[in-house]
Amino acid sequence: MTDSLGTMEDLPEDYRAAMQAAGVAPLWPMMRNVLPHGAPAPVTQTGHWTYASVRPLLLQAGELTPVEKAERRVLVLSDPGRGTGAMQATSTIYLGMQLLLPGETAPAHMHTPSAARIIVEGSGAFTVVDGERLPMEEGDLVLTPGGEWHDHGHDGEAPVIWLDALDLPLFVYLEGSYAVEGDLQAQRNRPDASQVEYLSAGLAPSRSTSRPRRYPMIRYPWQRTEAALREMARFGDADLPELDYVNPETGADVLPTMGFTAMMLPEGSTSAPPRRSCSSAFHVVRGRGRTRIDGKTVEWGEKDTFSVPVFAVVEHEADTEAFLVRVHDRPLQEKLGYYEERAR
């Protein structure tokens, strides 16, 4: 849009008052904001949430607020561009760090937004999704898709902390966000599907004997993900080993509007991905390094989380061997038909 577009101040005061009384407004003064030239002008700013600063606050929340009063004891990671308290890390992605203490139970509910958890610290906790008990070990990705009942429990001896990622901002914008409460679920007396039906890549239950659920595999164990990344680093052709988390029956992204990609940065390596139209958040499973985002440097360490706005120029550099999981909204953009990658 050119600078020649008129402004509200160009219009007579009585005309502006008449428009306000009629409940209308002129488009042309606003076109610069809603249709900027060449690329979006994001509100989202790069955020960096260090685990060293968040963890003590989360543990203190465990002392101050019983889980019965909180239902989900979470500290929200707010986008700096929208200010502290914003229920967004990017335009479409909500992030929160959640705590569950030994012996605690988070009650069952279901909601329209989809969620996933990346386990950050501890063991002994579990999530139950539609009756399937899912162990929560460090680095695991555990899904709680929209419309699926889920609750949490903890049989271990130390705090368990995980990172929540939801498409909540999208559902709030659509005025379609709501939850339904329920009783704790009866658990099936068997391991989860990642340990039975989908134990090996490339193998799935015979179509003649089973009809897969929409979300047939809910837990993606980190141990297997890391092993696969290491094999790619040894024998793959790609400079940067990356793996997308996918539905084992369809090959599609694990959730309708959010994607998850695991990546490995060998010690001393650098990576300069293309500029992407999707927004992203990176969680550091292990390692130390830095990422330059549109000229701003984020020095990250183990268990930190940082965000990247749309079309940002990104460059990663690893001081040590590092593993990260990228949360992004590429699946949503692909469904809308506008996902784009540009040269740097």
Number of C-alpha atoms within 10 A of each C-alpha: 13 9 7 6 11 15 13 14 9 9 11 9 11 9 10 17 11 12 13 11 9 9 8 10 13 13 12 12 14 15 15 15 11 11 12 13 12 7 10 13 15 14 13 20 18 21 20 21 17 16 18 12 10 15 18 11 13 19 17 10 17 18 10 9 12 14 20 12 8 12 13 17 22 21 19 20 26 21 26 19 16 16 12 12 12 16 21 27 31 33 22 23 26 23 28 20 22 21 22 26 23 16 14 18 21 19 18 19 18 21 20 17 22 21 21 24 24 24 25 25 19 18 20 18 26 22 24 24 25 17 18 21 25 23 20 29 22 19 26 21 22 25 25 25 23 17 15 18 21 26 23 21 21 22 14 16 13 16 19 23 25 26 23 22 23 24 28 24 20 19 16 14 10 9 9 12 15 12 12 11 12 13 11 18 19 11 13 12 9 10 13 21 17 17 14 13 16 18 13 12 8 8 11 15 13 10 9 6 7 9 10 15 8 12 16 17 22 22 24 22 19 19 12 14 19 17 11 15 20 16 11 18 18 10 9 12 9 9 14 19 21 21 17 17 19 17 16 21 18 12 10 14 18 24 24 16 21 23 20 24 16 22 23 25 26 20 15 12 17 18 14 14 16 16 16 21 20 25 24 26 25 21 24 24 26 17 21 21 22 16 21 17 18 14 11 11 14 18 15 21 21 19 24 23 23 22 28 27 25 21 21 22 20 21 17 17 20 21 16 16 15 22 23 23 23 21 23 25 24 23 20 20 17 13 11 9 9 12 15 14 13 11 8 12
